[in-house]
Amino acid sequence: MTSGHSAEYGFFGWREFRRNRKDIIAEFLKAKEYNASRPVHTAHGPAGEAALRNWLSNFLPSKYGVTSGYVIPDEIVTAYTLYHFDVIVYDALNSPVMWIDGDYDTSDQGRKRAIPAKHVRAVLEVKASLTASTAQEALAKLAQLNTITKHLPPTFASGVFFVDLDVTLVGNQNILPKLIPTSPIVGYWGGAVLHCGLDEQMTGILQLLPLSPGEAAPNMDIPIARNLDGLGICTDDKSNIIIVAQGAGVVAFSGPDRWHFSRCYGPTISNETYRLMLNWSRNGFSVFALDLLDRLDGIPPSNRRVNVFGQVFDVIPPPGAAGQTSMSPAVIVKQDK
């Protein structure tokens, strides 16, 4: 592990993940600012798509290719609608590229490739901002994959990726329900929300899980996001972690001589079939990256690797420190080693 800012430290790689995340956000914001100054506005979402594809191309092992384009079923058809997807991750070692769309001025990452479905490992639908309408649009787009389910590999994964959640929308309780499908979508597990201005370093992880028979359907009527430093998480006189706010928590990691903690926050909602969890933390981007890699490698959840590379931890202060509270705790996390 390395030391850093007085309130943060982590495993090697956490600064690199933070820088990559910042680069994606910067490309999105640059396009958004440019768009605002133009007399005719165009979508700035493609800048986020391109930045995400570029980062994935550099991050993922070379056996995986990253492109936008089309997923092609292996069957004889008289009529078939080709759907375009923002991010396709495919088996670059074994997959042919059926064709490439794009002129000579288009960057390699921007060209649209047609990939046979059996070689596609994951599809991500990317939206600039998380709103009720973009959430609904993203799931409707992924649902198009259901028409070719039988042609996709068994470990195929699909997800959503939103660059930003506007701080004015954190109290909107109509957004997250739009990310729960009314009927199954092939491979859909959730996704990520890269940025929210309430806390510049946090990323939200979306996780969709089926409800077990007879399981209560949880619904938390709390804000979609909060500043992680304002959650009132602190330590008591025995160095135990005190959690006050509803939806707040810590992720704990057992080190050689002590526990290490990362603040987190988020609501859980559900319908009759699924539970959706949104979890904000400063580890969110590295968690998204390493979880996606496991999914691409076809590792089932029960056998997932314990990925600690790039994790960042918070120094949790005692009550009375700046931004902390002495309210009665809702949860006490013991640090006995």
Secondary structure, 3 states (H helix, E strand, C coil): CEECCCCEEECCCHHHHHHHHHHHHHHHHHHHHHHHCCCCCCCCHHHHHHHHHHHHHHHCCCCEEEEEEEEECCCCCCCCCCCEEEEEEEECCCCCCCCEECCCCCCHHHCEEEEEHHHEEEEEEEEEECCHHHHHHHHHHHHHHHHHHHHCCCCCEEEEEEEEECHHHCCCCCCHHHHCCCCCCCCEEEEEECCECCECCCEEEEEEEECCCCCCCCCCCCCCCCCHHHCCCEECCCCCEEECCCCEEEEEEECCCCEEEEEEECCEEECCCEEEEEEEECCHHHHHHHHHHHHHCCCCHHHCCCCCCCCEEECCCCCCCCCCCCCCCCEEECCCC
